Amino acid sequence: MTSDFEAQLRAVSLRVTRPRLAVLAALRDHPHIDTETVIALVRAEQPAVSHQTVYDVLRALTDTGLARRIQPAGAVARYESRVGDNHHHVVCRSCGAIADVDCAVGDAPCLTASDDHGFTVDEAEVVYWGTCPGCTTERSSQ
């Protein structure tokens, strides 16, 4: 998998570095991961990597389209490596769990705004809110 990461970095003209590879691995293995968890995972493998380096890597990956930053209302920013499609998220109001949700119908139907006011729309953000199965079970057993 490291060679896939190396190819991804090179494809967007980023140098291949150990911190970048470690951050990509963390995003792959932990979808919807927050910055502090990325830092902890990277530093578990590479203790000398600074917080600032991880922030810089996340910004570079986001700027080049290799990662996506999401931030549901009232939550900390999260990062994911699923990019290049117009998927959405479902968020648990109780525990904050996040899962991916594909568009419901056709090819990115939500990109067709009823009135785009002259904007060129290239992304739509839809967040579904509810209670995850674990929290629902916990509430019903109380």
C-alpha positions in Angstrom: 0.0 0.0 0.0 2.9 2.3 0.6 3.7 2.4 -3.1 0.0 3.4 -3.8 0.5 6.3 -1.3 3.8 7.2 -3.0 2.1 7.3 -6.4 -0.7 9.4 -5.0 1.7 11.9 -3.6 3.8 12.1 -6.8 0.6 12.5 -8.9 -0.1 15.8 -7.1 3.5 16.9 -7.1 4.1 16.3 -3.4 7.4 14.9 -2.2 7.2 11.5 -0.6 8.0 11.8 3.1 7.5 9.5 6.1 5.1 11.9 7.8 2.9 12.2 4.6 2.9 8.4 4.2 2.0 8.0 7.9 -0.9 10.5 7.7 -2.3 8.9 4.5 -2.2 5.5 6.3 -4.0 7.0 9.3 -6.7 8.4 7.1 -7.1 5.2 5.2 -7.3 3.1 8.4 -9.5 5.5 10.4 -12.2 7.2 8.3 -13.5 10.6 9.7 -10.5 11.0 12.1 -9.8 14.1 14.1 -6.5 15.9 14.0 -5.5 14.9 17.5 -5.9 11.3 16.7 -3.9 11.6 13.5 -1.1 13.2 15.5 -1.2 10.4 18.1 -1.1 7.7 15.4 1.7 9.3 13.5 3.7 10.0 16.6 3.3 6.4 17.8 5.3 5.4 14.7 7.5 8.5 14.4 7.9 10.2 17.8 10.0 13.0 16.4 7.2 14.3 14.1 5.8 17.6 15.4 2.2 18.6 15.7 2.9 21.4 13.2 4.2 18.9 10.7 1.0 16.9 10.9 -1.1 20.0 10.5 1.0 21.0 7.5 0.6 17.5 6.0 -3.2 17.6 6.5 -3.4 21.0 4.8 -1.2 19.8 1.9 -3.3 16.7 1.4 -6.5 18.6 1.6 -5.2 21.4 -0.8 -4.2 18.8 -3.4 -7.4 16.8 -3.1 -5.9 13.7 -1.5 -7.9 14.2 1.7 -11.2 15.9 2.5 -11.8 18.0 5.6 -15.3 17.8 7.1 -16.7 19.6 10.1 -20.3 18.8 11.1 -21.9 21.7 13.1 -20.7 21.6 16.7 -18.0 19.1 16.1 -14.3 19.2 15.6 -12.8 19.0 12.1 -12.4 15.5 10.8 -10.4 14.2 7.8 -11.1 11.4 5.3 -9.3 9.9 2.4 -12.5 9.2 0.4 -12.4 11.9 -2.2 -13.4 12.4 -5.8 -17.1 11.7 -5.3 -20.0 13.6 -3.8 -20.8 11.5 -0.8 -22.4 12.8 2.4 -22.3 11.9 6.1 -24.6 10.7 8.8 -23.7 11.9 12.3 -24.9 10.5 15.7 -26.2 13.3 17.9 -25.2 11.3 21.0 -21.7 9.9 20.5 -20.6 11.8 17.4 -20.0 8.7 15.2 -19.8 9.5 11.5 -20.5 7.3 8.5 -20.5 7.8 4.8 -23.7 8.1 2.8 -23.8 7.9 -1.0 -26.1 10.2 -2.9 -29.6 8.8 -2.9 -30.4 8.9 -6.6 -28.3 9.1 -9.8 -25.1 10.9 -10.4 -24.7 13.5 -7.7 -28.3 14.8 -7.9 -27.8 17.2 -5.1 -25.4 19.2 -7.3 -28.4 20.5 -9.2 -29.6 23.4 -7.1 -33.1 24.7 -7.5 -31.6 28.2 -7.9 -27.8 28.5 -8.1 -27.9 32.3 -8.2 -25.3 32.2 -11.0 -22.8 30.1 -9.0 -20.9 27.2 -10.6 -21.6 24.5 -8.1 -19.0 21.8 -7.7 -19.8 20.3 -4.4 -22.8 19.9 -2.1 -22.6 19.2 1.6 -25.5 17.2 3.1 -25.3 16.0 6.7 -27.9 13.6 8.1 -28.3 13.8 11.9 -29.7 11.0 14.1 -28.8 8.4 16.6 -26.4 5.5 15.7 -27.5 1.9 16.4 -25.2 1.6 19.5 -26.7 4.7 21.1 -30.2 3.7 20.2 -29.7 0.3 21.8 -28.2 1.9 24.9 -31.1 4.4 25.3 -33.8 1.7 24.9 -32.1 -0.5 27.6 -32.1 2.3 30.1 
